């Protein structure tokens, strides 16, 4: 699984503008394997990845494995293009121009991309459609829930970038117009403000709670709204600390 994207210097220019770029997945860690973005659209390769991840996850439920895989992959995959958008130094959203970097157990930890070509929404539409189809085929899941996961990843990544850059409102304001430009079936991203902090109002469940020894995510839509708000208030307090 070797296939780093061609280095044209564009990614480095974005990394230089984003504090904590490595923690955000914009810099691959040592030892991570580079996977060409085009491979992510291969349902056969994706099925192999799910088999590898099943051992560590402790479940053979392919629907769960596929959804959790897409939840982690989509977050990493979208980050370079969104970082380029936020910093004004466009990076490509095309699979041909992207590499995803995996740690042991097929865990996505970073993505790299070359310079953008001017139509980010169109690039992301093609990328999401191709990878969602592969994940759905490999996992035997419907595509629409995977599109909902993608919109939550888009919203979450823009929030994380906004926090890193110290301007959450500006970064979050990019989510709606970008998703609208990508178009259906990508749902509109939503945010909510709790105790002075902004969070994604999730449209999806990643099914992580179906993995042995895992729990519902803090912002999971399956939680009772009052319980979710209390947990988000605690998270907001930690963000302010």
C-alpha positions in Angstrom: 0.0 0.0 0.0 2.4 2.6 -1.2 1.2 5.6 -3.2 2.0 9.1 -1.8 0.5 11.9 -3.7 2.9 13.9 -5.9 4.5 16.6 -3.7 4.1 20.0 -5.4 4.6 22.0 -2.3 1.0 23.0 -2.0 0.3 20.9 1.1 3.4 22.3 2.9 2.0 25.8 2.3 -1.2 24.9 4.0 0.5 23.1 6.9 2.5 26.2 7.6 -0.7 28.1 8.1 -2.5 25.7 10.5 -1.3 25.4 14.1 -1.3 21.8 15.2 -1.4 20.5 11.6 0.0 17.1 12.6 -2.7 16.5 15.2 -5.3 17.4 12.6 -4.0 14.8 10.2 -2.3 17.1 7.7 1.1 15.5 8.3 1.6 11.7 8.0 3.3 10.2 11.1 6.5 8.2 10.6 5.8 4.6 9.6 2.3 5.2 8.3 1.6 3.5 4.9 0.6 5.8 2.1 -2.5 4.6 0.1 -3.3 6.2 -3.2 -6.7 7.8 -3.1 -8.0 5.9 -6.1 -7.7 2.7 -4.1 -10.3 3.9 -1.7 -12.9 3.6 -4.5 -12.2 -0.2 -4.9 -14.8 -2.3 -3.2 -12.5 -5.3 -3.2 -9.7 -3.5 -1.5 -12.2 -2.0 1.0 -13.5 -5.5 1.8 -9.9 -6.6 2.6 -9.6 -3.5 4.9 -12.8 -4.4 6.7 -11.5 -8.0 7.3 -8.3 -6.6 8.8 -10.2 -4.2 11.0 -12.6 -6.9 12.1 -9.8 -8.6 14.1 -9.0 -5.5 16.2 -12.6 -4.5 16.5 -13.8 -7.8 17.7 -16.8 -8.0 15.5 -17.7 -9.6 12.1 -20.7 -7.3 11.5 -19.7 -5.9 8.1 -22.4 -3.2 8.3 -20.8 -1.9 11.6 -17.3 -2.3 10.3 -18.0 -0.4 7.0 -19.8 2.4 8.8 -17.0 2.9 11.4 -14.4 2.7 8.7 -16.1 5.4 6.7 -16.6 7.5 9.8 -12.8 7.5 10.4 -11.8 7.6 6.8 -14.1 10.4 5.7 -12.8 12.7 8.5 -9.2 12.1 7.4 -9.9 12.2 3.7 -11.7 15.6 3.7 -9.2 17.4 5.9 -6.6 18.6 3.3 -9.3 20.0 0.9 -11.1 21.7 3.8 -7.8 23.1 5.3 -7.0 24.5 1.9 -10.4 26.2 1.7 -10.0 27.7 5.2 -6.5 29.0 4.6 -7.1 30.3 1.1 -4.5 27.9 -0.3 -6.6 25.4 -2.3 -5.8 21.7 -2.2 -7.4 19.1 -4.4 -10.4 17.1 -3.4 -9.8 14.5 -6.2 -8.9 11.0 -5.4 -6.2 11.1 -8.1 -4.4 13.9 -6.2 -4.8 12.4 -2.7 -3.1 9.9 -0.5 -4.4 8.5 2.8 -1.9 7.3 5.4 -2.8 4.3 7.5 -1.3 3.0 10.7 -1.3 -0.7 11.8 -4.8 -2.2 11.7 -5.8 0.0 8.7 -6.4 3.1 10.9 -6.5 6.3 8.8 -4.4 8.9 10.5 -3.5 11.5 7.8 -4.2 12.6 4.3 -2.1 14.6 1.8 -3.2 16.3 -1.4 -1.7 18.3 -4.3 -2.8 21.8 -5.3 -6.5 22.3 -6.2 -7.8 22.9 -9.7 -10.6 25.4 -8.9 -13.8 23.3 -8.5 -13.6 22.0 -5.0 -17.3 21.1 -4.8 -17.1 19.1 -8.0 -14.0 17.3 -6.9 -15.5 16.4 -3.5 -18.8 15.3 -5.2 -16.8 12.8 -7.3 -14.6 11.6 -4.4 -17.5 11.1 -2.0 -19.7 9.3 -4.6 -16.9 6.9 -5.5 -15.8 6.0 -2.0 -19.3 5.8 -0.6 -20.2 3.4 -3.4 -17.1 1.2 -2.5 -17.8 1.2 1.2 -21.5 0.4 0.7 -20.6 -2.4 -1.7 -18.0 -3.9 0.6 -20.1 -3.6 3.8 -23.6 -4.3 2.4 -24.9 -1.0 3.6 -27.1 1.6 2.0 -25.4 4.7 0.6 -27.6 7.4 2.1 -26.5 6.8 5.7 -22.9 7.0 4.6 -23.6 10.4 2.9 -24.9 11.6 6.3 -21.6 10.4 7.9 -19.8 12.5 5.3 -21.6 15.7 6.1 -20.9 15.3 9.8 -17.2 14.7 9.0 -17.2 17.9 6.8 -18.8 19.9 9.6 -16.5 18.4 12.3 -13.3 19.0 10.3 -14.2 22.7 9.6 -14.9 23.1 13.4 -11.5 21.6 14.2 -9.8 23.8 11.7 -11.6 26.8 13.0 -10.5 26.1 16.6 -6.9 25.6 15.4 -7.0 28.9 13.6 -8.9 30.7 16.4 -11.9 31.6 14.2 -14.6 29.0 14.5 -17.4 31.2 13.1 -15.6 31.9 9.8 -14.6 28.2 9.3 -18.1 26.9 10.2 -19.8 29.3 7.9 -18.1 27.5 5.0 -19.9 24.3 5.7 -23.4 25.1 4.4 -22.4 26.7 1.1 -19.9 23.9 0.3 -22.3 21.1 1.1 -25.0 22.8 -1.0 -22.5 23.1 -3.9 -21.6 19.4 -3.6 -25.3 18.7 -3.8 -27.6 15.8 -3.0 -27.5 13.3 -1.5 -25.1 15.1 0.9 -27.3 16.5 3.7 -26.9 20.1 4.9 -24.5 20.3 7.8 -25.8 21.6 11.1 -24.3 23.2 14.1 -25.5 24.0 17.6 -24.0 26.3 20.3 -23.8 24.9 23.8 -22.4 26.8 26.7 -20.4 29.1 24.5 -19.0 26.5 22.2 -20.0 25.3 18.8 -20.6 21.6 18.0 -21.8 19.6 15.0 -25.5 18.6 15.3 -25.0 15.1 14.0 -27.1 13.8 11.1 -25.6 10.3 11.4 -24.6 7.5 13.8 -21.2 6.0 13.2 -22.3 2.7 14.9 -19.1 2.7 17.0 -21.3 1.7 20.0 -21.9 -1.6 18.2 -18.2 -2.5 18.6 -17.4 -4.4 21.7 -16.4 -2.2 24.7 -17.3 1.0 22.9 -20.0 3.5 24.0 -22.2 6.0 22.3 -20.4 9.1 21.1 -20.9 12.3 23.1 -22.9 14.0 20.3 -24.6 10.8 19.0 -28.2 11.5 17.8 -29.2 8.3 19.6 -28.7 9.9 22.9 -31.6 11.6 24.7 -31.4 15.4 23.9 -31.1 16.4 27.6 -28.3 13.8 28.2 -26.4 14.9 25.0 -26.6 18.6 26.1 -25.1 17.9 29.5 -22.3 16.0 27.9 -21.7 18.8 25.4 -21.7 21.4 28.3 -18.9 19.3 29.9 -17.0 19.3 26.6 -17.4 23.0 26.3 -16.0 23.6 29.7 -12.9 21.5 28.8 -12.5 23.5 25.6 -12.5 26.8 27.6 -10.0 25.4 30.2 
